[in-house]
Amino acid sequence: MTTHHEVLKRIVKLGLLMMMGASMSACGNSTSWKEEVLLHDGGKIIVERYVDRGGRSEIGQKPPAKEQSVTFTHPITNDRITWKSEFSKDVGMANFKPLLLDIFQGTAYMVTSPVGCLSYNKWGRPNPPYVVFKYQSKEWKRIAIQELPAEIKTPNLIISSPDTNVELLGKSFVKAEDVQKINSSLTQPEYKSILREGIANKNGMSITDCEERVYDNGTWRGKSRPKRIGE
């Protein structure tokens, strides 16, 4: 016969197990894999991608990405190069998701998109909605979209939830044709090809539809509307 004391012990044990499970899900998880990248000239390179998730999330959903990185060997110089997007407190997650890596006349370029409306506002509400980097002097430097060579046109990295898509594929190496197939399901025009002009129409799908906000004293707030006559 189970005593009252044993019942209490079982309840406490169950509570501890539930707390451990909640703690593990809050810590998130990391995933790494290799991805074949099709360059603008038809050449290919292999990159190593890494996504680490963590932080708060809705029940039944994965935590947001708190870090993303893309590492590759430069095909000409043989330099080992890493591009990384790290967690920042003001955004609450990694700032960027990579869309494209390419090499033109020996120079590496990375095209990214801000992750979420807070990051989009933080990085100046670019339209077209890209933050572009050029690798020079051993570091990644932000450049204007106008400085990106015209030959670089098509996203060639898995864009949306890359770690989840890789898990669904069940592969540790993703070929270029698989990358294109995954990205083909995205409907936003800025993910179909690299736009050179801003998105004029509001379609409710693009990050350019984000409300304009400013970061002030540790808090994001909407821009103050002008006073009306009589106020």
N, C-alpha and C positions, 0 to 999 in steps of 0.2 A: 504493500500500500504506500502510495506516495505521500510523504509528509508535507506540511505547510512550508517547512524550511527548504526542502528540495525544490518545491515549486518556485519559491523566491529565487533560488540559485539559478534555475533554468531561465527565469525571466531576465535576470541580470546578465547571464551569458548571452542570451539572444539580443539584448540591447547592445552589448559590446560588439557583437558581430555586425549588427546593423550600422553602428557608428563607424566601424572599420571599413565597411563597404562604402559608406558615404564619403569617407575621407579619401579612399582610393580613387573614386570617380572624380573628386574635386581636383586631385593632383594631375589628372589628364594622362596623356601618353605621347610617346614619340614614335615616329615612323621614318625609315630611310629606305631609299631605293635608287636604282639607276634608270636614267631616261635618255633615249636617243633623240638628239635635236637635229632637225633638218635646217640647214643654213640657207641663206638667200641664193647662194650660188650652186646649190644642189649637194654640197658637201655635208658631212654629218660629224658630230662630236658626241661623246658620251658625258653626261653630267651626273653628279651625285646630288640627290635632293634629300632634304631633311625637314620635317615638320614636327614641332613640339607643341602640344596642346596643354592648356591649363587655365584655371580661373573659373568663374561662375558661368553656369549655363542653364538652359531650360531643362526640365525633367525629360529624359528620353533623348536629349541631344548631346552631341560631343561639345566639350569646352572649346572656346575659340583658339586659334593658333597664336601662341605667344612668341614663337620664333619660326622663321623659315630661312633656309639657306640653299644656295646652288653653288656647287663646287665643280670646277672643270680644269683640264689641262689645256693651255693655249696651244693650238695646233702648229704655230710658227715658232714661238719663243720657248715652248715647253714649261712656261711658268705655271705654277699651281695657283689658281685664283678662286676666291670665294666671295660671293655676294650674299649679304645677310640682312634680314629684316628682324629687328628685335622688339621685345615688349617695351612699351612706354606707358607711364602711369596716366598721362592725359588722355590717351586713346583706350587704354585698358586691354590692349592686345598688340600683336605685331602690326606695324603701320602699313605694310605693302604686301600684295600678292604678285609674284612674277608672271608675266605674260609671254615674254620673248627674250631670248638670248641670241645674239648674232655677232659675227665678226666681219668687219668691212675694212679692207686695206690694212689688215693687221691690228685693228683696234676693236676691242670688245665693247658691246653696247647691251644694256639691260633696260627693257621697257616694263614698267610695273603699273599697277593700279592701286590707289588707296583702298584700304579695307574699311568699309563702313563710312558713315557720314561724318563722324568725328575726325577721322584721318583725312577725309576729303577736305574738310574745312581747314584743318591744321596745315595742309600743304598747298593752300592758296586757291582751292576750288578750280583746278586746272580744267580747261575745256578746249580740246578733247581731254578726257579724264585720265591722263597718264602722268607719271613721274618717271622721267628718263634719266639713266645714268650712263656715263662714259668712263671706261677704265683708263686712267692716265696717271703717270707718276706714281704707280703702285697703289692707287686708291680709286674708289668709285666717286665720281663727282657728278652732281646733278647738272643737266643741260636742258635747254629749251627743246621742245618737240621739233622746231624748225632746224635744229642742228643734227637731228637724226638722219642719216643718209636715206635718200628716197628709195634706194634698192631694198631697204629693210621694210617689209610690208605685212608679213603674216605671223601671228602668234604661233609659237612652236613649243610651248611648255604647257603642261596640264594646268588649267587656270582655276577651275572651281573645285574646292575640297580635294586637292590632289592626292592626299594620303588616303582618303576614303575611296576614291576611284581606283587607286592602286590595290587596296585591300579587296575590292570587288573583283578586280581582274585576277587576283591571286598570283601575281607575278612580282618578282624583285627587279626585273628588267623590262622596261616598257619601250616598245619600238615606236618609231616616228609615226607610222600609220595608225597605231593605237592612240597616240596623242591627238592626231587630227580627228579621229573618230569620236573621241570623248568631247573635244571642244566643239564639234559640229552641233551638239545639242544646245549650245548657248545661243540665245536669240539677240542679245544686246549687240548693236552694230560695232561698238568699240572693241568687241572681242572677236568679231569676224575678220577684221583687218585693222591695221594701224591707221587711224584717221589722222588727217592733217589739218582738218578744219573743225571748228566747234560744232557740237550738237545743238541745233537751233530749236527743234521741236521738243516739247515735253511729252514723254511717252510713258512715264510712271515706272519704267524698267531700269533706266540708267541712274548711275550714282550722281549725275549732274542734277537730278531732281531733288537732291537733299536740301533740307531747309538750311539757310545761311545762319551760321552760329559763330560765336567768338569765345575764346578761352580767356576768362577773366578771374583772377584771384583763385585759381584752382577749380573753377566751375565753368562748364559750358552753358551759355545762355543765348537766346535768340537775339538778333539785332534789334535794337530799340526802334519802334516805329515812330515816325514824326508826329508831333502833337497836332491835333485837329484844332480848327478855329474855335475859340471859346473855352478850350481846356486850360 
